[in-house]
Amino acid sequence: MFVILWEFEVKPGSEDRFQKAYGPEGDWVRLFRRDPHFRRTQLLRDSSRALWYFTVDLWDSEADYLAFLDGHRTAYEDLDRAGEGLTLRERRVLSFTLDLSASRSF
């Protein structure tokens, strides 16, 4: 599983619109659902900073995510531009591959 964590500082007064656009039924998820390798997006609100949010995007693999970007670049960039008015800052915090088949032993 490939995981991408994004951080956003939302403009005051734009919280509801941001949550609708970036939430589990929002514009981004509708775009990502065009690809069978997309699993889900989770929207999280920072409890210590009222205007800060995180999204966690889950894909089958990094290669699948990159292939999606290649195939949907224009739609991705259009949606990104449309959301610029909702945020003061955004950044990709990290991404990693999570091996769900690995067993843990403590």
C-alpha positions as a LaTeX table, in Angstrom:
\begin{tabular}{lrrr}
\hline
Residue & $x$ (\AA) & $y$ (\AA) & $z$ (\AA) \\
\hline
Met1 & 0.00 & 0.00 & 0.00 \\
Phe2 & 1.37 & 3.41 & $-0.98$ \\
Val3 & 0.50 & 6.23 & 1.45 \\
Ile4 & 0.73 & 9.98 & 0.82 \\
Leu5 & 0.26 & 12.54 & 3.60 \\
Trp6 & $-0.59$ & 16.14 & 2.69 \\
Glu7 & $-0.85$ & 19.10 & 5.08 \\
Phe8 & $-3.06$ & 22.15 & 4.48 \\
Glu9 & $-3.59$ & 25.45 & 6.22 \\
Val10 & $-7.12$ & 26.49 & 5.27 \\
Lys11 & $-8.13$ & 30.12 & 4.80 \\
Pro12 & $-10.40$ & 31.32 & 7.61 \\
Gly13 & $-14.01$ & 30.96 & 6.57 \\
Ser14 & $-13.22$ & 28.28 & 3.94 \\
Glu15 & $-13.36$ & 25.27 & 6.25 \\
Asp16 & $-16.71$ & 23.90 & 5.04 \\
Arg17 & $-15.83$ & 24.24 & 1.36 \\
Phe18 & $-12.40$ & 22.70 & 1.99 \\
Gln19 & $-13.92$ & 19.74 & 3.83 \\
Lys20 & $-16.37$ & 19.14 & 0.99 \\
Ala21 & $-13.64$ & 19.30 & $-1.67$ \\
Tyr22 & $-11.06$ & 17.19 & 0.18 \\
Gly23 & $-13.31$ & 14.86 & 2.18 \\
Pro24 & $-14.19$ & 11.24 & 1.43 \\
Glu25 & $-16.85$ & 12.16 & $-1.16$ \\
Gly26 & $-15.19$ & 15.33 & $-2.43$ \\
Asp27 & $-13.77$ & 16.44 & $-5.74$ \\
Trp28 & $-10.37$ & 14.82 & $-5.19$ \\
Val29 & $-11.81$ & 11.44 & $-4.32$ \\
Arg30 & $-14.09$ & 11.55 & $-7.36$ \\
Leu31 & $-11.03$ & 12.18 & $-9.52$ \\
Phe32 & $-8.98$ & 9.45 & $-7.85$ \\
Arg33 & $-11.82$ & 6.92 & $-8.17$ \\
Arg34 & $-11.27$ & 6.94 & $-11.92$ \\
Asp35 & $-8.39$ & 4.59 & $-11.19$ \\
Pro36 & $-8.99$ & 1.05 & $-9.89$ \\
His37 & $-5.77$ & 1.21 & $-7.83$ \\
Phe38 & $-6.98$ & 4.05 & $-5.60$ \\
Arg39 & $-8.15$ & 2.78 & $-2.22$ \\
Arg40 & $-9.31$ & 5.79 & $-0.20$ \\
Thr41 & $-8.64$ & 9.24 & 1.20 \\
Gln42 & $-9.04$ & 10.19 & 4.82 \\
Leu43 & $-9.41$ & 13.82 & 5.86 \\
Leu44 & $-8.10$ & 14.68 & 9.33 \\
Arg45 & $-8.39$ & 17.95 & 11.24 \\
Asp46 & $-5.54$ & 18.99 & 13.53 \\
Ser47 & $-6.99$ & 19.24 & 17.04 \\
Ser48 & $-4.35$ & 21.75 & 18.18 \\
Arg49 & $-4.52$ & 24.09 & 15.14 \\
Ala50 & $-8.07$ & 24.87 & 14.03 \\
Leu51 & $-7.30$ & 25.72 & 10.41 \\
Trp52 & $-4.91$ & 22.85 & 9.71 \\
Tyr53 & $-5.94$ & 19.62 & 7.99 \\
Phe54 & $-4.25$ & 16.51 & 6.67 \\
Thr55 & $-5.23$ & 14.11 & 3.94 \\
Val56 & $-4.04$ & 10.53 & 3.79 \\
Asp57 & $-4.30$ & 9.03 & 0.30 \\
Leu58 & $-3.99$ & 5.27 & $-0.13$ \\
Trp59 & $-3.03$ & 3.59 & $-3.41$ \\
Asp60 & $-2.11$ & 0.01 & $-4.24$ \\
Ser61 & 1.45 & 1.05 & $-5.09$ \\
Glu62 & 3.61 & 4.06 & $-5.90$ \\
Ala63 & 3.78 & 2.92 & $-9.52$ \\
Asp64 & $-0.04$ & 2.93 & $-9.68$ \\
Tyr65 & $-0.18$ & 6.43 & $-8.24$ \\
Leu66 & 2.43 & 7.72 & $-10.70$ \\
Ala67 & 0.59 & 6.07 & $-13.61$ \\
Phe68 & $-2.60$ & 7.79 & $-12.46$ \\
Leu69 & $-0.82$ & 11.16 & $-12.43$ \\
Asp70 & 0.52 & 10.57 & $-15.93$ \\
Gly71 & $-2.90$ & 9.65 & $-17.23$ \\
His72 & $-4.86$ & 12.40 & $-15.48$ \\
Arg73 & $-2.35$ & 15.26 & $-15.32$ \\
Thr74 & $-4.66$ & 17.92 & $-16.78$ \\
Ala75 & $-7.63$ & 17.07 & $-14.55$ \\
Tyr76 & $-5.31$ & 16.91 & $-11.51$ \\
Glu77 & $-3.78$ & 20.32 & $-12.25$ \\
Asp78 & $-7.20$ & 21.87 & $-12.95$ \\
Leu79 & $-8.55$ & 20.62 & $-9.62$ \\
Asp80 & $-5.42$ & 21.76 & $-7.81$ \\
Arg81 & $-5.83$ & 25.28 & $-9.25$ \\
Ala82 & $-9.52$ & 25.33 & $-8.32$ \\
Gly83 & $-8.64$ & 24.60 & $-4.68$ \\
Glu84 & $-5.95$ & 27.28 & $-4.37$ \\
Gly85 & $-8.49$ & 29.79 & $-3.07$ \\
Leu86 & $-9.30$ & 27.57 & $-0.11$ \\
Thr87 & $-5.84$ & 27.33 & 1.42 \\
Leu88 & $-3.00$ & 29.51 & 2.60 \\
Arg89 & $-0.46$ & 26.69 & 2.43 \\
Glu90 & $-0.21$ & 23.10 & 1.37 \\
Arg91 & 2.64 & 20.65 & 1.27 \\
Arg92 & 3.26 & 17.01 & 0.70 \\
Val93 & 4.59 & 15.92 & 4.08 \\
Leu94 & 5.68 & 12.40 & 3.25 \\
Ser95 & 4.94 & 9.28 & 1.30 \\
Phe96 & 5.86 & 5.69 & 1.96 \\
Thr97 & 5.06 & 2.11 & 1.08 \\
Leu98 & 3.37 & 0.15 & 3.82 \\
Asp99 & 3.83 & $-3.61$ & 3.69 \\
Leu100 & 0.53 & $-4.97$ & 4.97 \\
Ser101 & 1.68 & $-8.56$ & 4.66 \\
Ala102 & 4.55 & $-8.19$ & 7.13 \\
Ser103 & 3.90 & $-9.82$ & 10.45 \\
Arg104 & 4.91 & $-8.13$ & 13.66 \\
Ser105 & 6.54 & $-9.78$ & 16.54 \\
Phe106 & 7.22 & $-7.99$ & 19.78 \\
\hline
\end{tabular}
